[in-house]
Amino acid sequence: MNDSNLVLSLAHQRAEFAVIDPLYCPYRMMPVPDIRNNVPPWLYGYGEFECWRLQQLRCRTIEAKLKVGYPGEFHQPAGHVWFRHQVVSAAAIVLRASGAVTIRIDRLEIYRAGNQNQPHKIALPADLSKSACLYIELMAGNGLPALLIEDGPYSTDGKGWEWSNDSINWESAKAFPQTSSGLPPHRAEPAETVLPPVGQDGDLFDFGRELFGTVTVRCIDRPEIEAGESPAEARNTVAENCEQPVTVIAGGNGEWRSEHPLAFRYLRVGGGARAEDIACRAQFYPVRYRGAFACSDQQLTRIWANSAYTLRLCMQDFILDGIKRDRLPWVGDLTMSMMVDAYAFGDAEIVRRSLTALGRSGIEHKHLNGIIDYSLWWIVAHDCFQRYFGDMAYLRREWPRIKAMLACLESRCDAAGMLITSADDWLFIDWVEGDKLTALQMLWRWAQDSAAKLAERLGESACASYWNDRAGRLALILHERAWDTQHNFWPGIPGDASSAPSRHAHFISVVSGLARPEQMAPIRGVLLGSVASPVGTPYMAGFENIALSKLGAVDEMTARVKSYWGGMLERGATTFWEAYDPEQQGSAAYSFYSRPFGKSLCHAWSAGPAAFLPMGILGLEPLADGWRRFAVAPDLGTLAWAAATVPTPQGEIEVLVEDGIMSLRIPSGTVAVWNGRDFTGEVRIPYLTEIVNLTGDK
């Protein structure tokens, strides 16, 4: 791609001053993906690649002795599988495989070989019947079976191949592109970008921003290192307070490297070693900054850029919750993280991977990630994924698991349709104490509403009607039992007069569409007041800010963003923290889980401003799957101007509101909806007075 032929959107241009990402690029993916084009793909069982990579990720957290628990059940990929294809011709085939290979034509064995790095070359019998079937059996032990038809009549794009883990039940195989390494994709490692420190204070080196990668130090003697997201953490010398392993191993030629990747901005090099050539071999998921946001308030523009970078660092194999402590995907985080991805990068594949791996085992024995509300978030996330990315083929493959999960949840309801919780259930919602049952039932209604919309997309009208009815009945019950008509608020426990108002229930009722018009004013009063206890994390503060914008409180929303996320920036943050309390001062601000440095300072669920700033200030939201219809409804409040670029499957939406004029660039195949009217093409709208359409439809 020739960068000089591309013109940056105005939002990209006006936000350039705020860029924090060392690999920032709006033109192309950085780092450049290691993908070979126009060659046959590797084949796997559906979901097996994702589940194997998650398994490896879990093993690495154990090896690194990270202080994290990871509850729930996870699918164990099969080590013994079969691939099959209807016979096309009797020509020879050349294949590569992960695992020992046995090939049959129907029941006739024609080839057998052990696991090997070299290609397998097989001549097929000349007298093959066109009704015959080619079977390839792979046994990979503890590895992951994978198949590449390198040459021959079966090698084109992977279509027509089926996979089975029992040779009885079959489903379409999934294709993954080859990499230049020649390794099967499940064994490929992320590219590394070498970045030096940008500053030094004695033995403390500052890399200028949060990074994730392997540290390298060149010196004669083995160095001692401490890595930290803050200077205080990097200067910590108490072993039990370390959140990451800092063991170094010899790399040859006088180079020492950390045994495991580290999340850090600051690095202290001690042990009396005279260090040279200190660097971070940083790991970055290949993405392009297709989205952008800028406005007349430079702090808000910086918050958007740092939010996008926060998510970018947490995009590895999956969207991880954070890069220091957990390094694992969690379902509840995913809806907010997905929205940020949709507004900043438009990368659907990493969301598919995360949803697939997390939902693969179902919830028959344990809730997803061991948390009851996370099982509900998984269903909501599938609906959100379709709205932002519009991938019906993926929905069709996941639908049986979604239905099975819904049935399991329904079996755990009382006669009124409310979810029953037990003493063993982990009801999370947020890192706060208090009553959470009302918020849980609202999430359950939201999940049922999402299920109905998913069924409608698939044309399953009876199923859609069923879940619409269930969601409607639960909504009525919540309004009857939970809404306190005397005080006009949602209590934490439905029908409990002694239960205090729940802030989480108030904003979830708005974001999920449960709240009635007459409830909006009192809900707004609760959210803008102090009668309800505050949220515990930027995760839930993100949903609260979405609710505030829907309630017309955009100025109040932006003021909170500047105070909350801006407060982290003022403390030197380059990525946003797992939790933030402005009352905590000094190194106490980094404490969490009763550990002095337990708080993650780069957490995906805290990246919400990258989604809700363009959503709230410019009213940019999809109205149809994949943004084929989208709303634009500017509410700048006290801002003089605002601009955003939003990636969609059809291309980029560009919006600039300045001097009372709204300029729109609408991708082909999409329709913008403003003030009840449809627009296409390139449009300039004096949005406070009359409508002028330059090139689109009036």
Order of alpha helices (4+ residues) and beta strands (2+ residues): alpha-beta-alpha-beta-beta-beta-beta-beta-beta-beta-beta-beta-beta-beta-beta-beta-beta-alpha-beta-beta-beta-beta-beta-alpha-alpha-alpha-alpha-alpha-alpha-alpha-alpha-alpha-alpha-alpha-alpha-beta-beta-beta-beta-beta-beta-beta-beta
